[in-house]
Amino acid sequence: METIQISENLKAHFLRLYQMAICDDDFSPLELKMLYKSAEERGISAKNLDEILLNPINSKSLIPESIEEKVEYLYDLTVMIWADGIVTPNEYSALEKYVAMFGFLEENVKEIVDYFIEAVKQGKTKKDILNDLNN
């Protein structure tokens, strides 16, 4: 059986996605499906994802460094909270915390959160968002 190496940063990302999914006390099947789909897109099997979730690491110290990685992770987190078509106050607040944790200026946090939510609602892709930022 082939063992895939998963970086600590990526493990932390999936733990954050899981935390985001459960923060509204309504862990919907859509959110669970989104979590496994996101893992599959990165070449992570369901078994590997189960292992990550069952053996969590300290994700607070593992912050994405590049702007591309920050955008990618924030996009995934936003897709997770929008999976059921509702953004609860807890989900919004959690996304604000992640934006701040990723090193964005405090005065820009709300605007960044609103941008990501609106972009996901409109069906924008990660690539679309990166293009918006680069222009």
mmCIF file of the C-alpha atoms, coordinates in Angstrom:
data_MODEL
# 
_entry.id   MODEL 
# 
loop_
_atom_site.group_PDB 
_atom_site.id 
_atom_site.type_symbol 
_atom_site.label_atom_id 
_atom_site.label_alt_id 
_atom_site.label_comp_id 
_atom_site.label_asym_id 
_atom_site.label_entity_id 
_atom_site.label_seq_id 
_atom_site.pdbx_PDB_ins_code 
_atom_site.Cartn_x 
_atom_site.Cartn_y 
_atom_site.Cartn_z 
_atom_site.occupancy 
_atom_site.B_iso_or_equiv 
_atom_site.pdbx_formal_charge 
_atom_site.auth_seq_id 
_atom_site.auth_comp_id 
_atom_site.auth_asym_id 
_atom_site.auth_atom_id 
_atom_site.pdbx_PDB_model_num 
ATOM 1   C CA . MET A 1 1   ? 0.000   0.000  0.000   1.00 0.00 ? 1   MET A CA 1 
ATOM 2   C CA . GLU A 1 2   ? 1.317   3.424  -0.991  1.00 0.00 ? 2   GLU A CA 1 
ATOM 3   C CA . THR A 1 3   ? 1.788   5.942  1.791   1.00 0.00 ? 3   THR A CA 1 
ATOM 4   C CA . ILE A 1 4   ? 1.307   9.558  0.827   1.00 0.00 ? 4   ILE A CA 1 
ATOM 5   C CA . GLN A 1 5   ? 3.284   12.246 2.681   1.00 0.00 ? 5   GLN A CA 1 
ATOM 6   C CA . ILE A 1 6   ? 1.001   15.016 3.857   1.00 0.00 ? 6   ILE A CA 1 
ATOM 7   C CA . SER A 1 7   ? 2.627   18.235 5.046   1.00 0.00 ? 7   SER A CA 1 
ATOM 8   C CA . GLU A 1 8   ? 1.895   19.485 8.540   1.00 0.00 ? 8   GLU A CA 1 
ATOM 9   C CA . ASN A 1 9   ? 0.481   22.691 7.007   1.00 0.00 ? 9   ASN A CA 1 
ATOM 10  C CA . LEU A 1 10  ? -1.996  20.694 4.938   1.00 0.00 ? 10  LEU A CA 1 
ATOM 11  C CA . LYS A 1 11  ? -2.976  18.601 7.964   1.00 0.00 ? 11  LYS A CA 1 
ATOM 12  C CA . ALA A 1 12  ? -3.584  21.841 9.868   1.00 0.00 ? 12  ALA A CA 1 
ATOM 13  C CA . HIS A 1 13  ? -5.696  23.099 6.970   1.00 0.00 ? 13  HIS A CA 1 
ATOM 14  C CA . PHE A 1 14  ? -7.978  20.067 7.087   1.00 0.00 ? 14  PHE A CA 1 
ATOM 15  C CA . LEU A 1 15  ? -8.337  20.372 10.844  1.00 0.00 ? 15  LEU A CA 1 
ATOM 16  C CA . ARG A 1 16  ? -9.385  24.007 10.351  1.00 0.00 ? 16  ARG A CA 1 
ATOM 17  C CA . LEU A 1 17  ? -11.894 22.947 7.699   1.00 0.00 ? 17  LEU A CA 1 
ATOM 18  C CA . TYR A 1 18  ? -13.338 20.402 10.110  1.00 0.00 ? 18  TYR A CA 1 
ATOM 19  C CA . GLN A 1 19  ? -13.490 22.984 12.901  1.00 0.00 ? 19  GLN A CA 1 
ATOM 20  C CA . MET A 1 20  ? -15.266 25.355 10.535  1.00 0.00 ? 20  MET A CA 1 
ATOM 21  C CA . ALA A 1 21  ? -17.772 22.674 9.601   1.00 0.00 ? 21  ALA A CA 1 
ATOM 22  C CA . ILE A 1 22  ? -18.723 21.968 13.203  1.00 0.00 ? 22  ILE A CA 1 
ATOM 23  C CA . CYS A 1 23  ? -18.620 25.521 14.581  1.00 0.00 ? 23  CYS A CA 1 
ATOM 24  C CA . ASP A 1 24  ? -22.299 26.162 13.874  1.00 0.00 ? 24  ASP A CA 1 
ATOM 25  C CA . ASP A 1 25  ? -23.478 23.058 15.780  1.00 0.00 ? 25  ASP A CA 1 
ATOM 26  C CA . ASP A 1 26  ? -25.092 21.785 12.574  1.00 0.00 ? 26  ASP A CA 1 
ATOM 27  C CA . PHE A 1 27  ? -22.554 19.538 10.857  1.00 0.00 ? 27  PHE A CA 1 
ATOM 28  C CA . SER A 1 28  ? -24.455 18.953 7.635   1.00 0.00 ? 28  SER A CA 1 
ATOM 29  C CA . PRO A 1 29  ? -23.834 16.104 5.187   1.00 0.00 ? 29  PRO A CA 1 
ATOM 30  C CA . LEU A 1 30  ? -22.965 18.787 2.603   1.00 0.00 ? 30  LEU A CA 1 
ATOM 31  C CA . GLU A 1 31  ? -20.133 20.042 4.781   1.00 0.00 ? 31  GLU A CA 1 
ATOM 32  C CA . LEU A 1 32  ? -18.819 16.524 5.315   1.00 0.00 ? 32  LEU A CA 1 
ATOM 33  C CA . LYS A 1 33  ? -18.974 15.880 1.577   1.00 0.00 ? 33  LYS A CA 1 
ATOM 34  C CA . MET A 1 34  ? -17.112 19.153 0.932   1.00 0.00 ? 34  MET A CA 1 
ATOM 35  C CA . LEU A 1 35  ? -14.389 18.141 3.399   1.00 0.00 ? 35  LEU A CA 1 
ATOM 36  C CA . TYR A 1 36  ? -13.756 14.818 1.663   1.00 0.00 ? 36  TYR A CA 1 
ATOM 37  C CA . LYS A 1 37  ? -13.990 16.400 -1.798  1.00 0.00 ? 37  LYS A CA 1 
ATOM 38  C CA . SER A 1 38  ? -11.363 18.968 -0.840  1.00 0.00 ? 38  SER A CA 1 
ATOM 39  C CA . ALA A 1 39  ? -9.084  16.182 0.392   1.00 0.00 ? 39  ALA A CA 1 
ATOM 40  C CA . GLU A 1 40  ? -9.597  14.188 -2.798  1.00 0.00 ? 40  GLU A CA 1 
ATOM 41  C CA . GLU A 1 41  ? -8.695  17.245 -4.905  1.00 0.00 ? 41  GLU A CA 1 
ATOM 42  C CA . ARG A 1 42  ? -5.337  17.302 -3.107  1.00 0.00 ? 42  ARG A CA 1 
ATOM 43  C CA . GLY A 1 43  ? -4.706  13.583 -3.583  1.00 0.00 ? 43  GLY A CA 1 
ATOM 44  C CA . ILE A 1 44  ? -5.591  12.693 0.001   1.00 0.00 ? 44  ILE A CA 1 
ATOM 45  C CA . SER A 1 45  ? -7.646  9.532  0.409   1.00 0.00 ? 45  SER A CA 1 
ATOM 46  C CA . ALA A 1 46  ? -10.638 9.283  2.704   1.00 0.00 ? 46  ALA A CA 1 
ATOM 47  C CA . LYS A 1 47  ? -8.574  6.974  4.926   1.00 0.00 ? 47  LYS A CA 1 
ATOM 48  C CA . ASN A 1 48  ? -5.764  9.554  5.159   1.00 0.00 ? 48  ASN A CA 1 
ATOM 49  C CA . LEU A 1 49  ? -8.269  12.292 5.994   1.00 0.00 ? 49  LEU A CA 1 
ATOM 50  C CA . ASP A 1 50  ? -9.826  10.105 8.689   1.00 0.00 ? 50  ASP A CA 1 
ATOM 51  C CA . GLU A 1 51  ? -6.338  9.633  10.146  1.00 0.00 ? 51  GLU A CA 1 
ATOM 52  C CA . ILE A 1 52  ? -5.729  13.411 10.173  1.00 0.00 ? 52  ILE A CA 1 
ATOM 53  C CA . LEU A 1 53  ? -9.040  14.073 11.927  1.00 0.00 ? 53  LEU A CA 1 
ATOM 54  C CA . LEU A 1 54  ? -8.569  11.277 14.463  1.00 0.00 ? 54  LEU A CA 1 
ATOM 55  C CA . ASN A 1 55  ? -4.995  12.309 15.312  1.00 0.00 ? 55  ASN A CA 1 
ATOM 56  C CA . PRO A 1 56  ? -5.049  16.111 15.348  1.00 0.00 ? 56  PRO A CA 1 
ATOM 57  C CA . ILE A 1 57  ? -1.913  18.210 15.518  1.00 0.00 ? 57  ILE A CA 1 
ATOM 58  C CA . ASN A 1 58  ? -1.562  21.717 16.951  1.00 0.00 ? 58  ASN A CA 1 
ATOM 59  C CA . SER A 1 59  ? -2.706  23.745 13.945  1.00 0.00 ? 59  SER A CA 1 
ATOM 60  C CA . LYS A 1 60  ? -2.313  27.165 15.596  1.00 0.00 ? 60  LYS A CA 1 
ATOM 61  C CA . SER A 1 61  ? 1.417   27.258 14.978  1.00 0.00 ? 61  SER A CA 1 
ATOM 62  C CA . LEU A 1 62  ? 1.100   26.208 11.329  1.00 0.00 ? 62  LEU A CA 1 
ATOM 63  C CA . ILE A 1 63  ? 0.120   29.298 9.380   1.00 0.00 ? 63  ILE A CA 1 
ATOM 64  C CA . PRO A 1 64  ? 0.266   29.458 5.584   1.00 0.00 ? 64  PRO A CA 1 
ATOM 65  C CA . GLU A 1 65  ? 3.081   31.747 4.499   1.00 0.00 ? 65  GLU A CA 1 
ATOM 66  C CA . SER A 1 66  ? 2.484   32.722 0.873   1.00 0.00 ? 66  SER A CA 1 
ATOM 67  C CA . ILE A 1 67  ? -0.436  34.911 -0.149  1.00 0.00 ? 67  ILE A CA 1 
ATOM 68  C CA . GLU A 1 68  ? -1.478  32.204 -2.640  1.00 0.00 ? 68  GLU A CA 1 
ATOM 69  C CA . GLU A 1 69  ? -1.664  29.596 0.113   1.00 0.00 ? 69  GLU A CA 1 
ATOM 70  C CA . LYS A 1 70  ? -3.542  31.984 2.420   1.00 0.00 ? 70  LYS A CA 1 
ATOM 71  C CA . VAL A 1 71  ? -6.073  32.721 -0.327  1.00 0.00 ? 71  VAL A CA 1 
ATOM 72  C CA . GLU A 1 72  ? -6.425  29.018 -1.146  1.00 0.00 ? 72  GLU A CA 1 
ATOM 73  C CA . TYR A 1 73  ? -7.035  28.089 2.496   1.00 0.00 ? 73  TYR A CA 1 
ATOM 74  C CA . LEU A 1 74  ? -9.439  30.986 3.143   1.00 0.00 ? 74  LEU A CA 1 
ATOM 75  C CA . TYR A 1 75  ? -11.306 30.075 -0.015  1.00 0.00 ? 75  TYR A CA 1 
ATOM 76  C CA . ASP A 1 76  ? -11.671 26.464 1.170   1.00 0.00 ? 76  ASP A CA 1 
ATOM 77  C CA . LEU A 1 77  ? -12.856 27.634 4.593   1.00 0.00 ? 77  LEU A CA 1 
ATOM 78  C CA . THR A 1 78  ? -15.417 29.914 2.970   1.00 0.00 ? 78  THR A CA 1 
ATOM 79  C CA . VAL A 1 79  ? -16.657 27.145 0.662   1.00 0.00 ? 79  VAL A CA 1 
ATOM 80  C CA . MET A 1 80  ? -17.073 24.995 3.767   1.00 0.00 ? 80  MET A CA 1 
ATOM 81  C CA . ILE A 1 81  ? -19.247 27.543 5.572   1.00 0.00 ? 81  ILE A CA 1 
ATOM 82  C CA . TRP A 1 82  ? -21.291 28.209 2.432   1.00 0.00 ? 82  TRP A CA 1 
ATOM 83  C CA . ALA A 1 83  ? -21.818 24.468 1.709   1.00 0.00 ? 83  ALA A CA 1 
ATOM 84  C CA . ASP A 1 84  ? -25.277 24.554 3.284   1.00 0.00 ? 84  ASP A CA 1 
ATOM 85  C CA . GLY A 1 85  ? -26.138 27.968 1.810   1.00 0.00 ? 85  GLY A CA 1 
ATOM 86  C CA . ILE A 1 86  ? -26.111 29.686 5.211   1.00 0.00 ? 86  ILE A CA 1 
ATOM 87  C CA . VAL A 1 87  ? -23.375 31.639 6.978   1.00 0.00 ? 87  VAL A CA 1 
ATOM 88  C CA . THR A 1 88  ? -24.107 31.592 10.696  1.00 0.00 ? 88  THR A CA 1 
ATOM 89  C CA . PRO A 1 89  ? -22.694 34.196 13.091  1.00 0.00 ? 89  PRO A CA 1 
ATOM 90  C CA . ASN A 1 90  ? -20.385 31.512 14.542  1.00 0.00 ? 90  ASN A CA 1 
ATOM 91  C CA . GLU A 1 91  ? -19.062 30.639 11.084  1.00 0.00 ? 91  GLU A CA 1 
ATOM 92  C CA . TYR A 1 92  ? -18.550 34.314 10.227  1.00 0.00 ? 92  TYR A CA 1 
ATOM 93  C CA . SER A 1 93  ? -16.697 34.871 13.485  1.00 0.00 ? 93  SER A CA 1 
ATOM 94  C CA . ALA A 1 94  ? -14.534 31.777 12.940  1.00 0.00 ? 94  ALA A CA 1 
ATOM 95  C CA . LEU A 1 95  ? -13.610 32.986 9.453   1.00 0.00 ? 95  LEU A CA 1 
ATOM 96  C CA . GLU A 1 96  ? -12.680 36.383 10.933  1.00 0.00 ? 96  GLU A CA 1 
ATOM 97  C CA . LYS A 1 97  ? -10.371 34.622 13.399  1.00 0.00 ? 97  LYS A CA 1 
ATOM 98  C CA . TYR A 1 98  ? -8.667  32.666 10.595  1.00 0.00 ? 98  TYR A CA 1 
ATOM 99  C CA . VAL A 1 99  ? -8.170  35.810 8.492   1.00 0.00 ? 99  VAL A CA 1 
ATOM 100 C CA . ALA A 1 100 ? -6.549  37.517 11.494  1.00 0.00 ? 100 ALA A CA 1 
ATOM 101 C CA . MET A 1 101 ? -4.526  34.386 12.348  1.00 0.00 ? 101 MET A CA 1 
ATOM 102 C CA . PHE A 1 102 ? -3.186  34.324 8.781   1.00 0.00 ? 102 PHE A CA 1 
ATOM 103 C CA . GLY A 1 103 ? -1.624  37.745 9.391   1.00 0.00 ? 103 GLY A CA 1 
ATOM 104 C CA . PHE A 1 104 ? -3.981  40.157 7.677   1.00 0.00 ? 104 PHE A CA 1 
ATOM 105 C CA . LEU A 1 105 ? -4.319  43.614 9.206   1.00 0.00 ? 105 LEU A CA 1 
ATOM 106 C CA . GLU A 1 106 ? -7.038  43.853 11.841  1.00 0.00 ? 106 GLU A CA 1 
ATOM 107 C CA . GLU A 1 107 ? -8.720  46.785 10.085  1.00 0.00 ? 107 GLU A CA 1 
ATOM 108 C CA . ASN A 1 108 ? -9.098  44.681 6.901   1.00 0.00 ? 108 ASN A CA 1 
ATOM 109 C CA . VAL A 1 109 ? -10.442 41.471 8.457   1.00 0.00 ? 109 VAL A CA 1 
ATOM 110 C CA . LYS A 1 110 ? -14.185 42.142 8.055   1.00 0.00 ? 110 LYS A CA 1 
ATOM 111 C CA . GLU A 1 111 ? -13.733 43.371 4.488   1.00 0.00 ? 111 GLU A CA 1 
ATOM 112 C CA . ILE A 1 112 ? -11.695 40.257 3.578   1.00 0.00 ? 112 ILE A CA 1 
ATOM 113 C CA . VAL A 1 113 ? -14.304 37.954 5.141   1.00 0.00 ? 113 VAL A CA 1 
ATOM 114 C CA . ASP A 1 114 ? -17.113 39.722 3.290   1.00 0.00 ? 114 ASP A CA 1 
ATOM 115 C CA . TYR A 1 115 ? -15.143 39.527 0.034   1.00 0.00 ? 115 TYR A CA 1 
ATOM 116 C CA . PHE A 1 116 ? -14.560 35.773 0.338   1.00 0.00 ? 116 PHE A CA 1 
ATOM 117 C CA . ILE A 1 117 ? -18.189 35.058 1.249   1.00 0.00 ? 117 ILE A CA 1 
ATOM 118 C CA . GLU A 1 118 ? -19.467 37.142 -1.661  1.00 0.00 ? 118 GLU A CA 1 
ATOM 119 C CA . ALA A 1 119 ? -16.951 35.564 -4.070  1.00 0.00 ? 119 ALA A CA 1 
ATOM 120 C CA . VAL A 1 120 ? -17.996 32.035 -3.073  1.00 0.00 ? 120 VAL A CA 1 
ATOM 121 C CA . LYS A 1 121 ? -21.694 32.950 -3.302  1.00 0.00 ? 121 LYS A CA 1 
ATOM 122 C CA . GLN A 1 122 ? -21.022 34.189 -6.853  1.00 0.00 ? 122 GLN A CA 1 
ATOM 123 C CA . GLY A 1 123 ? -19.273 30.935 -7.755  1.00 0.00 ? 123 GLY A CA 1 
ATOM 124 C CA . LYS A 1 124 ? -15.781 32.385 -8.136  1.00 0.00 ? 124 LYS A CA 1 
ATOM 125 C CA . THR A 1 125 ? -12.892 29.926 -8.122  1.00 0.00 ? 125 THR A CA 1 
ATOM 126 C CA . LYS A 1 126 ? -9.594  30.182 -6.244  1.00 0.00 ? 126 LYS A CA 1 
ATOM 127 C CA . LYS A 1 127 ? -7.974  31.136 -9.542  1.00 0.00 ? 127 LYS A CA 1 
ATOM 128 C CA . ASP A 1 128 ? -10.545 33.932 -10.064 1.00 0.00 ? 128 ASP A CA 1 
ATOM 129 C CA . ILE A 1 129 ? -9.781  35.338 -6.623  1.00 0.00 ? 129 ILE A CA 1 
ATOM 130 C CA . LEU A 1 130 ? -6.017  35.217 -7.176  1.00 0.00 ? 130 LEU A CA 1 
ATOM 131 C CA . ASN A 1 131 ? -6.511  36.975 -10.522 1.00 0.00 ? 131 ASN A CA 1 
ATOM 132 C CA . ASP A 1 132 ? -8.621  39.662 -8.780  1.00 0.00 ? 132 ASP A CA 1 
ATOM 133 C CA . LEU A 1 133 ? -5.838  40.195 -6.236  1.00 0.00 ? 133 LEU A CA 1 
ATOM 134 C CA . ASN A 1 134 ? -3.135  40.419 -8.884  1.00 0.00 ? 134 ASN A CA 1 
ATOM 135 C CA . ASN A 1 135 ? -4.997  43.039 -10.917 1.00 0.00 ? 135 ASN A CA 1 
# 
